[in-house]
Amino acid sequence: MIDQVRRAMERHRMVVPGQRVGVAVSGGADSVCLLYALHELASFWNLHLSVVHIDHGIRGEASQADSRFVRDLAAQFGMAFHLREADNLLQAGDNLEQGARRARQDFFRELIGSGLIDRVATGHTSSDQAETVLYRLLRGSGLTGLCGILPVTADGLIRPLLYTKRSQIEEWLTERKIAWREDETNQNQAFARNRLRHQIIPLLKDTFNPRLDEALAHLATLAQDEEDYWNCQIVSNSVERVAKFRTSELTGAHPALARRIIRRALGGVKGDLRQIDFAHVETVLEMARSSQGSGRVQLPGLDIFRSFDWIRIAPAGFDNGCERDYEFAVNVPDSVTLPHQGNTLAVRLIHYEKNQQSHDKLGDELDWQRLTFLSEPDAAGQGRASSGLLRLRNWRPGDHYRRVGQSQEQKIKLLFQEARIPLWDRRHWPVLTYREKIVWTRRFGPSAEFAADAASRSVLRVEEDGCPE
């Protein structure tokens, strides 16, 4: 069995030489076996082992006896002992199993985050894998859920026993006269996992497939390899606070790929995929396929918004946390970061001599002389820029101006509709004013009254870096 564990660790590169590994030991057969196995293998990778134990306090004196048993094991091997006594296991929406699992995960993350250890090894077996896959299948899991228990996780958990059966472990311990603790709650069939273990899986083995554990474990391996391929080769692995993509990215893709794109975006924004199921993914996909260019739906912890050809995935309440309006003076030259957007808008003054070839960019340039004509004359009677007159603000309902090439003013709201600008982008859309007149706005350009032309010799160039599509 030791060779089997070593091969599993090598195959999945669970550790690198010299790492500090905390072994999660509950006192049960699986975790005790894990501790003995890693103790034998530690010299192979020069691992520095310690023992991690969490007392959930669920079983009173029995829980305390487990803690003493595990502490004695750590002392027997001369290993450091990390103990967490958990209370208040239940949070909103938790059952006892979920609360205990969350407490363990939090403790493991804290230990790794503190730098005391680099990895936490847990005693999950192929039998646990089979139970997990079947449980998720019965609950209606998608393909990602059928990956079951991962041999290595991104947050530093490793499962060296994942290809070892529980029966093999108990046989190995018995042969070596190694004691372990029995947790009586493992027989309590009020817990769904125990009903699977003691009722449903034995029935399925007797009725359909005596090697059901292997079949389910193999299914998990296949699903893991599939998921790894999709993640590495096709689906972006980026995690964003807000995800946006064109509906054509979904409608033009095979449904298998479209669903994975959606799941990755939902999980990336939310931070996990808890409470996200098949129906939620289909809701987003149907929103993209809809002939209507609008829609909004709330999913657990998420706000899904369709506007024209775009879908935005944001945390629930995201828009409520953003102030709508901003306005401030812009000096010349100046470079400012646009609020709530992160990109930069810069203005700079460029002068041309009469015999110089005219400037090569008219799209976002304003005739500075016409602008300063609006200002109060200076001592020489010439117009000049007055501090605070050039201002940058967001679009406001009712804003209108006359663009280059147009004979009359248009409301910017109508320009948004013509250009199919998503509703969420309009909220902080930048507008430049001079003496309260709109002289420029993103994408729609300068006001016709102040736009630079071939005769302009002093121009104010507006440049935006990282402007949204």
Secondary structure, DSSP 4 states (H G I P E B T S, - for coil): -HHHHHHHHHHTT---TT-EEEEE--SSHHHHHHHHHHHHHHHHHT-EEEEEEEE--SSTHHHHHHHHHHHHHHHHTT-EEEEEE------TT--HHHHHHHHHHHHHHHHHHHTS-SEEE----HHHHHHHHHHHHHTT--TTGGG-S-SB-TTSEE-TTTTS-HHHHHHHHHHTT------GGGG-TTSHHHHIIIIIHHHHHHHT-TTHHHHHHHHHHHHHHHHHHIIIIIS-----SSEEEEHHHHHTS-HHHHHHHHHHHHHHHHSS-TT--HHHHHHHHHHHH-SSSEEEEEETTEEEEEETTEEEEEETTTGGGS----EEE--SSEEEEPTTT--EEEEEEEE--TTSPPPS--TTEEEHHHHHTTSPB-TTS-B---TTSEEEEE--TT-EEPBTT-SS-EEHHHHHHHHT--HHHHTT-EEEEETTEEEEETTTEEBTTTB--TT-SEEEEEEEET---
